Amino acid sequence: MKNRIAFLFIFFQMFTYHAFCQTDAVENKINALIEKMTLEEKIGQACLKGTSSRSKGLSDELKEQVRKGLVGAILNLTDTALVLQIQKIAVEESPNHIPLLFGRDVIHGYKTIFPIPLGLSATWNAAIAEQTSAVAAHESYARCINWTFAPMVDVCRDARWGRIAESPGEDPYLASVLTKAYIKGYQGEDLSAPGNILACTKHFAAYGAVEGGRDYNTVNISESLLRNVYLPPFKAAVEAGSATFMTSFNDVNGVPASGNSFLLKDVLREEWKYDGFVVSDWNSVTEMITHGYCADEKEVALKAATAGMDMEMTSQSYAHQLKVLIQEKKITEEQLNEIVRHILRIKFRAGVFENPYFKEKDSFKILDPASLELAKTSAVKSFVLLKNEKQILPLSTNKTVAVIGPLAHAHKEQLGTWIFDGDKTNSITPLTALLQTYATANVKYAAGLKYSRDESEEGFKEALAAAKKSEVILFFAGEEAILSGEAHSRADISLPGVQEKLIQALAKAGKPIILVIMAGRPITIDRILPNVAAVVMAWHPGTMAGPALADVLTGKENFSGRLTVTWPKTVGQIPIYYNHTNTGRPADSTSFVGIKDIPVEAWQSSLGNNSHYLDAGFTPRYTFGYGMSYTSFSYGDILLKKNTLDQSDSLKVTVTITNTGARTGTETVQLYIQDVSASIVRPVRELKAFTQVELKAGESREIQLSVPVAELGFYTNEGKYVVEPGTFNLWVAPDAASGAKQVFTVK
């Protein structure tokens, strides 16, 4: 035993020394390269040149800039021949032969399109997140892309924000788990291995907290809220080795993110010891002039460089002004060297010096059958069953079904937002899949509406006729892909166009309606909820939407998706999220007085009411973590290994989960805590652990969850992380609004 320990100790020392030598060797190469570079070439490394997502050309001007060493990376060049051509110029003709990086927005798939990130988060499955991003990386690499601007890890509590579609949801813990999985998928175990590409964690920071859910907007936030809710996924990205970070468009407490030294220097570099590079978002550097934070391009370059922003995307303040600023001694050349050092470090780490021409790229296949099967599986696992009245689902394949709605056969729209390279001709729609599942005569199709925003009732008559010939109506509702994503915030998040009117008309046919929503955000459905027997949230599911939906609707697959964002009854409840703090007068069912309960000419008083809306109450339509199944589960008694814990302990919880239904299903077991009394008010619940368990009908299994006490703390208003002694509540439950409460103490 002693010999084994000694051997392991020596091996660890050798491994550590080897890793240190490798790191030291890379830093020596970087420093030697910087010594040879001219000032102009150094500035060039900090310049990300490119054009719009649709551009396919390569200008002579750009070639000449690369030839002179004035470009560090190129954006949106998708013709592989042109990529290799300009890389050859960089490697063979530029003064120091420094290869380029080639960036592209590959957000939830390159050609094989997976569910939108908000949908993928509903799987609560880190393995799925990792596998889908690995496929995206391999397909991108095959087309000479070695840098993706993903994952987006912005926590979001506002469904009006268009970019919630790209978000991991509203919870910082779940977002952190998924962040690490995405990065591992893109970058692999060895970032330099063929098929792996650079991740870019975005948007740093607090972009999901923009005022009113309006894109590009302002963020006013306390430091404790910033650190406790919005920064954890970014810290997880650093821990996972994210090669790059991207700044956000918004300002944070009056300082735009691309010039925010608190975020970029104090937090990212000094606290978290991040050694990759930071790139701006599209023109976000020069937009600091529009913000009113900078007077001109020169001040933009000064503030961005001083704050720690390394590479400028598309705008050219660095190219135009950094040399002047150095000559005027407003920044030093050593500051510029540090920027270049960050960029070169990632280029060496990614292996682009040794592999500038994407060796083995042809071995990575596009739309591989295994990738398409993963797209189907990930879609199945992302679907959330929200309502299932009288167990109308699953449907028998012997029934006659009316397939209606603008998303039933919309090849492009099912792919969702931010799919520059997705091809609608590869999409299999719900209608196509249902025609393959049912006898053709049993499927009555009438779109009813041409697209989601359609306000014409011209197709209603045909839709009603199809409904009358059928036993059940499958209504595929939602948003076109363009209605979510960047710059597509909505003040009204109900179904657009006259979809609600069509559903209400169909309800008069007396046939049960199954509502399948395909959208980039939660949709308010209270006006039509009484008209439908079942509700399925399918998000925008991607290439294999149709087969995945056909399988769950007919019961070949079971539902296992769970919400990762609170679903409001009405837009007026927003922002609404599960991990809110209590007020001095928290709402509950015993004190609630609704608008219809108030007597006419009531005495002007608080009526005993607490914190709620008179007309919408105090609960959402569906809570965080919620989702139904074709089976049911019961939770046994929650057993704590210790009820009193030291700071060095771990909270260890055991619970027995039983499948009490008639078929196999997957339950997502969620552990929540509440710090009952603290130096700043704490949320009513916080997710701290979860696991998924698949159980056969009647099967029971003991589940163990463990949380280090060190992870039960929070950041104070002074930015200090503390775990304060005191009483904690605990729930192990299927969602954020249920479960039996337990109590434990931290000393």
C-alpha positions, -999 to +999 in steps of 0.1 A: +000+000+000+028+024+009+046+016-024+014+023-043+009+057-026+046+066-032+042+056-069+010+077-072+027+107-056+057+104-080+033+101-109+014+131-098+046+151-095+057+140-130+024+148-145+023+182-129+058+190-140+050+179-175+019+201-176+039+230-162+067+225-188+041+224-216+025+256-204+059+272-199+069+262-234+038+277-249+043+310-230+079+311-242+066+307-278+041+334-273+067+358-259+091+351-287+065+357-313+054+390-297+090+402-297+091+398-335+058+414-342+054+450-353+029+473-335+006+470-365+007+432-364-001+431-327-031+453-333-041+431-362-044+401-339-070+420-319-091+425-351-120+402-360-129+410-395-160+397-413-193+404-429-229+395-424-241+360-420-252+358-456-219+370-472-199+344-490-172+364-508-136+372-500-124+407-510-090+416-523-088+442-495-093+415-468-067+393-485-041+421-484-048+428-448-043+392-439-011+392-460+002+421-439-007+404-406-035+429-398-062+403-390-065+379-362-098+361-370-125+361-397-162+359-392-189+343-414-167+329-441-185+296-449-170+286-483-144+260-473-122+267-504-121+304-495-113+296-458-083+274-469-072+300-494-071+329-470-056+307-442-028+298-467-021+335-471-020+340-434+003+310-428+026+313-457+027+350-466+021+370-435+052+383-417+050+359-387+029+332-402+002+333-376-029+314-385-064+328-384-095+317-364-127+313-383-159+321-363-195+313-369-227+314-349-234+277-344-259+278-316-279+246-316-265+227-345-247+234-378-266+213-404-281+188-379-303+212-360-312+203-324-338+219-302-332+255-293-311+259-261-341+267-240-356+234-252-324+215-246-323+229-211-358+213-205-342+179-209-323+186-176-297+163-192-261+173-193-251+144-214-276+155-241-261+190-240-226+177-244-235+153-272-254+178-292-226+204-290-201+178-300-220+170-331-223+207-339-185+210-334-178+181-357-200+193-385-186+229-382-151+216-383-159+197-414-167+231-430-136+248-417-151+266-387-130+264-356-147+289-333-184+290-323-201+319-305-218+296-281-229+286-255-251+315-244-254+311-207-275+342-198-299+334-170-333+349-180-364+357-159-383+375-186-401+356-214-405+388-234-368+388-242-363+373-276-330+357-266-346+336-239-347+311-267-309+308-265-309+307-227-305+278-203-335+292-183-339+311-150-319+290-126-281+296-121-273+261-108-289+243-137-274+268-161-240+261-146-243+224-151-254+228-187-227+254-194-199+229-185-215+202-206-218+225-237-182+236-234-170+200-230-190+191-261-175+218-283-140+216-270-136+179-261-109+166-238-082+180-261-090+213-277-063+208-304-078+174-316-094+175-350-132+179-348-131+201-317-137+238-319-134+268-296-163+277-274-172+313-267-192+318-235-216+347-239-229+373-231-207+387-203-227+397-183-263+400-171-277+403-206-307+383-195-317+410-170-323+437-196-350+462-186-384+453-199-371+423-218-360+446-245-329+435-264-297+456-261-312+474-231-299+486-198-293+465-166-294+481-132-285+454-107-271+450-072-237+433-068-253+405-047-279+398-073-253+399-101-231+374-083-257+351-069-279+347-101-262+360-133-225+353-128-225+316-117-228+301-152-199+322-164-177+311-135-186+275-144-175+283-180-141+294-167-139+262-146-147+242-177-119+259-197-140+280-221-114+292-247-131+326-252-157+349-237-179+374-254-191+407-239-227+417-240-244+446-256-260+460-225-246+483-199-243+471-163-250+499-138-242+525-163-210+510-178-213+491-211-200+455-209-174+460-236-157+487-215-165+473-180-133+468-161-152+455-131-165+426-151-135+420-174-106+427-151-118+425-114-140+395-118-129+376-149-091+380-148-083+387-111-109+367-092-114+338-116-079+338-131-092+335-166-064+332-193-084+329-225-094+359-246-125+382-246-142+392-279-168+419-282-202+413-297-210+427-332-201+464-331-207+465-293-174+484-288-182+514-310-218+513-298-204+527-265-206+560-283-243+556-287-246+545-251-232+579-242-202+563-225-176+574-251-173+606-271-156+591-302-138+561-316-106+570-299-122+570-264-139+537-273-106+520-280-090+535-249-118+524-226-122+489-241-085+481-241-081+495-206-110+475-194-096+442-208-115+436-240-091+417-262-106+413-297-130+437-315-157+422-337-163+440-370-160+476-358-125+491-361-117+513-332-087+492-324-074+492-360-078+529-362-068+541-328-046+517-307-014+529-324-023+565-318-031+558-281+002+541-276+021+569-293+003+593-270+012+571-240-025+567-230-020+530-231+013+511-231+026+486-256+028+461-228-010+465-224-013+456-260+011+427-256-011+413-229-041+414-252-021+397-279-008+372-254-044+361-245-052+356-282-021+337-292-024+315-261-057+302-274-044+298-309-016+276-296-039+258-272-063+251-301-035+237-322-041+260-351-004+266-356+001+228-361-032+223-379-042+254-398-059+236-426-084+214-407-068+180-412-091+151-411-121+174-418-135+150-443-138+123-417-166+143-399-199+137-416-228+162-421-263+149-412-249+115-402-277+090-393-264+089-357-265+127-355-301+127-368-310+100-342-295+122-315-315+152-328-347+131-325-338+119-290-329+153-277-362+166-291-382+139-274-365+146-241-371+183-244-409+181-248-429+192-218-464+179-212-483+207-194-518+194-195-534+160-202-571+161-194-587+127-190-555+112-203-564+121-239-527+114-246-512+091-258-532+088-289-541+055-305-528+052-341-563+038-350-579+072-344-587+097-371-568+129-364-572+164-378-538+180-382-542+218-381-522+249-375-494+270-390-466+250-375-478+216-386-459+216-418-435+246-415-401+231-424-381+263-417-399+274-386-394+242-366-357+248-368-359+279-345-338+309-342-301+314-350-296+286-375-276+303-403-265+270-418-296+249-412-315+237-443-352+235-442-352+207-468-337+184-442-366+191-418-391+164-412-424+181-401-451+168-378-475+163-407-449+142-426-442+121-396-479+116-387-486+105-423-460+079-418-474+069-384-511+067-393-529+054-423-531+082-448-569+081-447-568+087-409-550+121-412-570+151-422-548+181-428-558+217-431-533+244-420-561+269-413-534+296-413-506+301-437-481+313-410-482+321-373-489+358-377-516+353-403-547+373-396-568+360-424-597+337-416-598+324-451-586+289-440-610+284-411-637+267-431-613+240-444-599+235-409-634+231-394-643+206-421-612+185-413-620+187-376-656+174-382-642+144-400-619+135-372-620+121-337-593+144-323-576+176-333-539+181-332-533+218-334-497+229-340-495+265-328-467+289-319-443+314-333-423+315-365-386+312-358-380+349-366-402+359-337-376+349-311-339+353-309-318+385-311-337+418-316-371+399-314-385+408-280-423+408-277-446+428-254-474+404-260-464+367-257-497+351-266-501+332-298-497+357-327-522+363-355-556+347-352-544+314-338-565+317-307-596+326-327-591+295-348-587+273-317-619+287-302-638+281-335-625+245-336-636+239-301-672+243-312-668+212-333-669+193-300-637+173-307-609+172-281-580+195-290-544+187-283-524+219-284-487+215-295-468+248-291-436+253-311-420+286-299-389+302-286-404+312-253-433+304-229-466+315-245-495+329-225-525+305-232-550+312-204-576+325-229-576+292-248-566+268-220-603+258-213-607+250-250-579+224-251-577+189-236-539+187-236-509+211-240-474+201-251-446+225-252-423+215-280-402+246-283-386+248-317-374+212-318-351+212-349-345+189-379-363+159-364-393+176-349-418+155-367-407+120-358-400+131-322-435+145-318-452+116-335-435+092-311-445+110-279-480+119-290-487+082-298-470+069-267-440+052-283-420+075-262-428+090-228-426+127-218-397+135-195-390+173-202-394+197-173-397+235-175-366+256-168-384+289-169-416+299-150-446+301-173-468+331-166-506+333-168-503+367-184-475+390-196-484+414-167-469+389-142-434+393-158-408+391-144-419+360-126-395+333-114-395+306-088-364+317-068-378+351-057-374+365-022-402+368+003-416+402+011-428+413+045-463+403+033-459+372+011-489+360-007-506+327+001-539+310-006-554+319+028-549+357+024-555+361-013-584+383-023-591+384-060-606+412-080-639+394-082-640+390-044-639+427-036-673+441-026-687+471-045-679+503-027-655+484-004-638+504+023-605+517+011-579+495+028-555+467+020-583+442+024-559+419+041-542+414+008-505+406+004-480+407-025-500+397-056-520+410-085-558+413-080-565+399-114-537+373-119-531+362-083-496+352-071-489+319-088-477+313-123-496+291-148-468+265-146-439+266-122-402+260-127-394+222-129-429+212-138-438+186-164-462+157-167-456+121-177-477+092-190-469+075-157-468+088-121-443+089-093-444+090-055-418+103-031-410+085+001-398+100+033-368+123+030-340+111+052-311+134+061-279+117+072-272+146+096-296+174+107-268+195+121-239+202+097-205+218+101-191+241+074-169+213+061-198+188+058-220+178+029-258+178+031-267+142+023-303+133+015-319+100+007-354+095-008-371+065-024-389+072-057-416+048-069-432+046-103-468+042-094-481+042-129-485+016-156-455+023-179-418+031-178-410+068-172-382+092-162-385+114-131-363+145-125-357+146-088-350+182-076-335+193-043-342+228-031-331+247+000-340+279+017-317+299+040-344+309+065-327+340+080-296+357+067-277+390+065-295+397+032-329+382+022-326+349+004-349+332-021-379+311-010-362+282-028-330+275-046-322+245-067-290+229-054-290+194-069-310+172-092-308+138-108-329+118-133-341+082-127-358+059-152-382+035-135-403+007-148-439+004-138-441-004-101-403-001-096-388+018-066-353+031-062-334+049-035-320+082-046-291+099-029-283+136-033-254+154-018-246+191-016-214+205+001-223+230+028-199+253+011-224+255-018-252+267+005-238+302+007-243+335-011-226+367-020-233+397+002-238+433-010-201+438-006-192+409-030-181+386-002-191+349-004-204+336+030-220+305+044-238+318+074-248+296+103-285+291+108-317+272+099-323+259+064-354+244+049-351+216+024-374+200-002-369+171-025-397+174-051-407+171-088-409+209-092-403+242-074-437+244-058-442+210-042-427+186-018-426+180+020-404+204+039-375+192+061-353+213+083-316+212+090-290+235+107-256+247+097-232+256+126 
